[in-house]
Amino acid sequence: MSNPTRIVPVILSGGAGTRLWPASRETYPKQFLPLLGAKSTFEETLARVSDKAIFTDPVIVTGEDFRFLVADQLTRAGMTGRIVLEPMRRDSGPAIAVAAELVRASDPNGVMLVLAADHLVTDAAAFAATAKAGLDAAEAGAIVTFGIKPAYAATGYGYIRPGANMDGRVRMVGAFVEKPDLETAERFLAEGYLWNSGNFLFRADVFLGELRTFEPEIAAAAEAVASKVVVDRAGTITFERLDREAFAASPAKSVDYAVMERTDRAAVIEADYAWSDLGSWNALWDMSPKDEAGNAVRGNVSLADTRNSYVASEDIHTAVVGLDDIAVITTKDAVLVARRDVGNELKLLVSTLRAAPETARLADEHRRVLRPWGSYESVDRGTRFQVKRIVVKPGARLSLQKHFHRSEHWIVVQGTATVEVDGASRIVRENENAYIPLGAWHRLSNEGKIDLELIEVQSGSYLGEDDIVRSEDDYKRV
């Protein structure tokens, strides 16, 4: 193919992924987790669009809470990109609309490829070839979706009925079909229907034109939002913040309902790679390597007389005996035992956990909490004390802060800390300690080249994370 146009990847990375609880939670969702192999699905998505001969730097649309996760994994992937922050979730339609406005502002004829950060593709080269094969049709005005040849009669995916041939591998869309029952899915499989992967390739101006026809409120809001983007910097990282009021004016609607199921420009290209949206533990089992009994395992696991199951353990050794077709997921603070094909029921369980004060944290937060400077993990807690393990990345530092209700004692177990207390700084090395009195202004920095690890013992009448007053902060959380 001789067309020199480079495609702009737009990666949607703002979802919560509650169907993979307890591994995936609100503050650290599935797209940032290494569910298969060492890389997260977000990192794998970045790798698929890293060929500069085909793709430009990506535009990543995410939420405020994930901005440093995105920046960290983008850096780890050795890539640069635009990080666009949604002030709230409004489904995929408004997110794609704003991205299209930003792409069009940079290039009036820009072609964008919309990707979900939490999907799994087994063959990056085949994916890139599919994008290239659909480019001519997209430049000619088609809105091209990637259809996946079904591996089995799935009831959890939407389907596409391909229509007339259009351009090479590209065909017009005969119909979009909602998730079917099993009998219908089996018929679709026999009749050559494709799974709808939710990946789209189109010219930004073409998509916006269709949006103005079918959803003028979304289109108007996207135009207003794009004119009010605020560029924000935190250290070396640049974010583009979307205006809250203008974005909130957009109706919340998926791109399928807003445009794809209504436009006469819809086209489909059949992809020749394995794909999954990893929307359930069953989907992850399906994409994982298996033993001779059909079991997929990850982490510290032992099995006996167990078949066709998915078992993953984050830390504790997990043993399963005499069970079939189940999912067992062990994290540091929760264990799930369920049918392997559990789906919406798990989403309802998470809603139930979130509604109860004693379990709300389990629904949304891991015991290990990520921060832009590193992470912390609660090790033990009592009425007037809490013990944490804190990890600070090389070159990072916490905010200059104080507490009204607790004092702190830091013991360094790896690396070297620079500790500032009420304006006085000193170096604290391994097996040395520092005491932070209640009410003292203090800051912790890692000026070394390895992770700084320390044990923090808090003591006081109130130990909540909201007992923090910041005076200075590299990450603009003051």
C-alpha positions in Angstrom: 0.0 0.0 0.0 1.5 3.3 -1.1 -0.6 5.7 1.0 1.8 7.7 3.3 -0.9 8.9 5.8 0.0 8.1 9.4 -2.9 7.1 11.6 -3.5 8.8 15.0 -4.2 6.2 17.7 -6.8 7.3 20.2 -6.7 5.0 23.3 -9.7 5.1 25.6 -8.4 4.3 29.1 -10.9 5.4 31.7 -12.9 2.3 32.6 -13.2 0.5 35.9 -13.3 -3.2 34.9 -15.5 -4.4 37.8 -16.1 -7.8 36.1 -12.5 -8.7 37.0 -12.8 -8.0 40.7 -11.0 -8.4 43.0 -7.9 -8.0 40.8 -9.4 -5.0 39.0 -10.8 -2.2 41.1 -11.8 1.4 40.7 -8.5 2.9 41.7 -6.4 0.4 39.7 -8.5 -1.1 36.9 -7.7 -4.0 34.6 -6.1 -2.0 31.8 -3.1 -1.2 34.0 -2.7 -4.8 35.4 -0.4 -7.5 34.0 -3.1 -10.0 33.5 -1.2 -12.0 30.9 2.5 -11.9 30.8 4.6 -9.0 32.3 2.9 -6.1 30.6 -0.5 -4.5 31.2 -3.1 -4.5 28.4 -2.5 -0.7 28.2 1.2 -1.3 27.6 0.4 -4.0 25.0 -2.0 -1.5 23.3 0.8 1.1 23.2 3.1 -1.5 21.7 0.6 -2.3 18.9 0.7 1.3 17.7 4.4 2.0 18.2 5.4 1.7 14.5 6.1 5.3 13.5 5.9 4.4 9.8 2.2 3.7 10.4 1.1 5.6 13.5 1.7 9.0 15.1 2.1 9.4 18.9 -1.1 8.3 20.6 -3.9 10.4 22.1 -4.8 8.8 25.4 -8.2 9.7 27.0 -8.4 8.8 30.6 -9.6 10.1 34.0 -8.0 12.3 36.6 -7.4 9.4 39.0 -5.4 7.4 36.3 -3.3 10.3 35.0 -0.1 9.2 36.7 -0.6 5.5 36.0 -1.0 6.4 32.3 2.1 8.6 32.4 4.2 6.0 34.2 3.3 3.1 31.8 3.7 5.4 28.8 7.2 6.2 29.9 7.9 2.5 30.7 6.9 1.7 27.1 9.4 4.2 25.8 6.7 6.3 24.1 5.3 9.8 24.2 1.7 10.9 23.7 -1.0 13.4 24.6 -2.8 12.6 27.9 -6.3 14.0 27.8 -8.2 14.0 31.1 -11.9 13.6 31.3 -13.5 15.4 34.3 -16.1 12.6 34.5 -17.2 9.5 32.7 -19.7 10.1 29.8 -19.3 6.8 28.0 -17.4 6.3 24.7 -19.3 8.7 22.5 -18.3 12.0 24.1 -14.8 10.8 24.7 -14.3 9.9 21.0 -16.0 13.1 19.9 -13.5 15.3 21.9 -10.6 13.3 20.6 -11.8 13.8 17.1 -12.0 17.5 17.6 -8.4 17.5 18.9 -7.2 15.4 16.0 -9.0 17.6 13.4 -7.5 20.7 15.0 -4.0 19.3 14.4 -4.8 17.9 10.9 -8.1 18.7 9.1 -7.8 15.4 7.2 -6.5 13.3 10.2 -7.4 9.6 10.3 -7.8 8.2 13.8 -7.9 4.7 15.1 -10.0 4.3 18.3 -8.8 1.5 20.7 -9.8 0.3 24.1 -6.9 0.1 26.5 -8.2 -3.1 28.1 -8.5 -5.3 25.0 -6.1 -8.2 24.2 -4.7 -8.8 20.7 -2.4 -11.8 20.2 -0.6 -10.6 17.0 0.6 -6.9 16.9 1.9 -7.2 13.3 -1.5 -8.5 12.0 -3.2 -5.7 13.9 -1.0 -3.1 12.2 -1.6 -4.7 8.8 -5.4 -4.6 9.4 -5.2 -0.9 10.2 -3.2 -0.3 7.0 -5.6 -2.4 4.9 -8.6 -0.2 6.1 -6.9 3.1 5.6 -7.9 3.8 2.0 -11.6 3.2 2.9 -11.3 5.4 5.9 -9.8 8.2 3.9 -12.6 7.8 1.4 -15.1 8.5 4.1 -16.0 5.1 5.5 -16.2 4.6 9.3 -14.4 1.2 9.5 -14.8 -1.2 12.4 -12.6 -4.2 13.0 -14.6 -7.4 13.0 -13.2 -10.6 14.5 -13.9 -14.0 13.1 -15.7 -15.8 16.0 -13.7 -18.6 17.7 -17.0 -20.0 19.2 -20.6 -19.1 19.7 -20.2 -16.3 22.2 -23.2 -14.7 23.9 -21.2 -11.9 25.5 -20.3 -10.0 22.3 -22.1 -7.9 19.8 -22.0 -9.1 16.2 -21.7 -7.6 12.7 -23.3 -9.0 9.5 -20.9 -8.1 6.7 -22.5 -6.7 3.6 -21.3 -5.8 0.0 -17.6 -5.6 -0.9 -16.3 -2.1 -0.8 -12.5 -1.8 -1.0 -10.1 -4.7 -0.8 -10.7 -6.5 2.6 -13.3 -3.8 3.6 -17.0 -4.5 3.3 -20.0 -2.5 4.1 -21.8 -3.3 7.4 -25.1 -5.2 6.7 -26.2 -4.9 10.3 -25.1 -4.5 13.9 -26.6 -7.1 16.2 -26.8 -7.0 20.0 -25.6 -9.8 22.2 -27.5 -12.9 21.2 -28.7 -16.0 23.0 -26.8 -19.2 22.4 -29.0 -20.6 19.6 -28.7 -17.3 17.7 -25.0 -17.1 18.3 -24.6 -20.5 16.8 -26.5 -19.5 13.7 -24.4 -16.3 13.4 -21.3 -18.5 13.6 -22.5 -20.6 10.7 -23.6 -17.6 8.6 -20.3 -15.8 8.8 -21.1 -13.0 11.2 -18.2 -11.3 13.0 -17.6 -10.2 16.5 -17.8 -6.4 17.0 -14.4 -5.6 18.6 -15.1 -1.9 19.3 -12.0 -0.7 17.3 -12.8 2.0 14.8 -10.9 3.7 12.0 -12.1 6.9 10.4 -11.4 10.5 9.4 -12.0 12.8 12.4 -14.1 15.2 10.2 -16.3 12.4 8.8 -17.1 11.1 12.3 -17.9 14.6 13.6 -20.2 15.2 10.6 -22.1 12.1 11.4 -22.2 13.0 15.0 -23.7 16.4 14.2 -26.5 14.6 12.2 -27.4 12.0 14.8 -26.3 13.5 18.2 -26.0 17.3 17.8 -25.8 17.8 21.6 -22.7 15.6 21.8 -21.1 17.3 18.8 -21.8 20.8 20.2 -20.4 19.8 23.6 -17.3 18.3 22.0 -16.6 21.4 20.0 -17.0 23.6 23.1 -14.8 21.3 25.2 -12.0 21.3 22.6 -11.9 25.1 22.6 -11.4 25.2 26.4 -8.6 22.6 26.9 -6.2 23.7 29.7 -2.6 22.4 29.5 -1.3 21.4 32.9 2.2 20.3 33.9 3.3 18.1 36.8 7.1 18.0 36.8 8.0 16.7 33.3 4.5 15.4 32.6 2.0 17.3 30.5 -1.8 16.8 30.8 -4.6 18.3 28.8 -7.6 19.0 31.1 -11.1 19.1 29.6 -13.5 21.8 30.9 -15.9 20.2 33.4 -19.0 22.3 32.7 -18.7 22.0 28.9 -18.0 18.2 29.1 -21.0 17.7 31.5 -23.3 19.3 28.9 -22.8 16.2 26.7 -25.3 13.3 26.9 -23.7 10.1 28.0 -23.9 7.6 25.2 -21.8 4.9 23.6 -20.3 5.4 20.2 -22.3 2.4 18.9 -25.6 3.9 19.8 -24.6 7.5 18.9 -23.2 6.8 15.4 -22.2 3.3 14.4 -25.7 1.7 14.4 -27.2 4.7 12.6 -24.7 5.8 10.0 -24.7 4.6 6.3 -20.9 5.0 6.3 -20.3 2.0 8.5 -17.8 -0.6 7.1 -16.1 -3.6 8.5 -12.7 -5.3 7.9 -12.2 -8.8 9.0 -9.2 -9.1 11.3 -7.1 -12.3 11.3 -5.8 -12.2 14.8 -7.2 -13.5 18.1 -8.9 -10.8 20.2 -10.7 -10.5 23.6 -12.2 -7.6 25.5 -11.2 -9.5 28.7 -14.6 -8.7 30.1 -14.8 -11.6 32.5 -12.6 -14.2 34.2 -14.0 -16.7 31.6 -12.6 -14.5 28.8 -9.2 -14.4 30.5 -9.2 -18.2 30.9 -10.0 -18.5 27.2 -7.0 -16.4 26.2 -4.6 -18.0 28.7 -2.2 -21.0 28.2 -3.7 -24.1 29.8 -2.4 -27.4 31.2 -3.6 -30.8 30.0 -6.6 -30.6 32.3 -7.7 -27.2 30.8 -6.6 -25.2 33.8 -5.0 -21.7 33.5 -3.0 -20.6 36.5 -1.1 -17.5 37.5 1.0 -17.0 40.7 1.4 -19.3 43.7 -1.1 -22.0 42.9 -1.4 -25.8 43.4 -4.2 -27.9 41.8 -5.5 -31.4 42.3 -8.4 -33.1 40.6 -9.4 -29.8 39.0 -10.4 -29.1 35.4 -11.1 -26.2 33.1 -10.6 -23.6 35.8 -8.8 -20.3 36.2 -6.8 -19.8 39.4 -4.7 -16.7 40.2 -2.9 -15.8 43.4 -1.3 -12.4 44.0 0.6 -13.4 47.2 -0.8 -16.2 49.3 -0.4 -19.8 48.1 -3.8 -20.9 46.8 -4.7 -24.6 46.5 -7.8 -25.9 44.7 -9.0 -29.5 45.0 -11.8 -31.4 43.2 -13.5 -28.5 41.4 -14.2 -27.8 37.8 -15.1 -24.8 35.7 -14.4 -22.2 38.4 -12.5 -19.0 38.9 -10.5 -18.6 42.1 -8.8 -15.2 42.5 -6.7 -14.4 45.6 -5.4 -10.9 46.3 -3.8 -9.6 49.5 -7.2 -8.6 51.0 -9.9 -10.5 49.2 -10.7 -14.0 47.7 -13.2 -14.7 44.9 -14.6 -18.2 44.3 -17.1 -18.3 41.5 -18.3 -20.1 38.4 -15.8 -19.3 35.6 -18.5 -17.8 33.5 -19.7 -15.3 36.1 -20.3 -11.9 34.5 -23.0 -9.4 35.5 -23.4 -11.2 38.9 -19.9 -10.1 39.8 -20.7 -6.5 38.8 -23.7 -6.6 41.1 -21.6 -8.1 43.9 -19.1 -5.1 43.6 -22.1 -2.7 43.8 -23.2 -4.5 47.0 -19.7 -4.2 48.5 -19.6 -0.5 47.6 -22.9 0.2 49.3 -21.8 -1.1 52.7 -19.4 1.1 54.8 -17.5 -1.9 56.1 -16.7 -3.2 52.6 -16.8 -0.1 50.5 -13.0 0.1 50.4 -12.7 -3.5 49.1 -14.9 -2.5 46.1 -12.7 0.3 45.0 -9.2 0.2 46.5 -6.4 -2.4 46.7 -4.5 -2.7 49.9 -1.5 -1.5 47.9 -2.4 2.1 46.9 -0.5 3.7 44.0 0.7 7.3 44.2 2.6 9.4 41.5 5.7 9.1 43.7 5.4 5.3 44.3 3.0 3.4 46.5 2.0 2.5 50.1 0.5 -0.6 51.6 -1.2 -1.0 55.0 0.5 -3.9 56.9 -1.3 -3.7 60.2 -3.8 -1.4 62.0 -5.2 -1.0 65.5 -7.3 1.6 67.3 -4.6 4.2 67.6 -1.8 2.9 65.2 -1.2 1.9 61.6 1.8 0.3 60.0 2.5 1.0 56.3 5.1 -0.2 53.8 6.1 2.8 51.6 8.0 2.7 48.3 9.3 5.9 46.7 10.6 5.8 43.1 14.0 7.1 42.3 14.0 10.9 41.9 10.5 11.2 43.4 9.4 13.0 46.6 6.2 13.3 48.6 4.5 16.6 49.2 5.6 19.0 51.9 2.8 18.2 54.4 1.7 18.0 58.0 -0.9 16.1 60.1 -3.2 17.4 62.8 -4.0 14.0 64.4 -1.0 11.7 64.1 2.8 11.5 64.5 4.9 9.2 62.3 8.0 7.1 62.7 10.0 6.1 59.5 12.4 3.2 59.4 14.4 2.8 56.1 14.8 -0.8 55.0 16.2 -0.2 51.4 17.8 2.8 49.8 18.6 6.2 51.2 16.0 8.8 52.2 16.2 12.6 52.4 14.0 13.6 55.3 12.9 17.2 55.9 11.3 18.2 59.2 10.3 21.8 59.9 12.9 23.1 57.4 15.8 20.9 58.6 17.0 18.1 56.2 19.1 15.0 56.9 20.0 11.7 55.2 18.5 8.5 56.6 20.1 5.3 55.5 19.1 1.6 55.8 18.3 0.5 59.3 18.1 4.2 60.5 15.0 6.1 61.5 13.3 9.5 61.6 10.5 10.7 63.9 7.9 13.2 62.6 6.1 14.9 65.5 2.4 15.7 65.2 1.9 19.0 63.4 5.4 19.2 62.0 5.9 20.1 58.3 7.8 17.3 56.7 8.8 15.8 53.4 10.3 12.5 52.2 12.5 12.3 49.1 14.4 9.6 47.2 17.5 11.1 45.5 19.0 7.7 44.9 18.9 5.4 41.9 17.0 2.5 43.4 13.5 2.3 45.1 13.4 3.7 48.6 11.5 1.3 50.9 10.6 2.2 54.5 8.2 1.1 57.2 6.0 3.9 58.6 4.4 3.6 62.0 1.5 6.1 62.5 0.2 6.8 66.0 -2.7 9.1 66.9 -6.4 9.7 67.4 -7.2 9.7 63.7 -5.3 7.9 60.9 -7.4 8.7 57.8 -5.8 9.6 54.5 -7.6 13.0 54.6 -5.6 14.2 57.6 -3.0 15.7 55.2 -2.4 19.5 54.7 -0.1 20.1 51.8 2.1 23.2 51.4 4.1 22.2 48.3 3.6 19.4 45.9 5.3 18.3 42.6 2.0 16.8 41.4 -0.2 19.9 42.1 -2.3 18.3 44.8 -2.1 21.3 47.1 
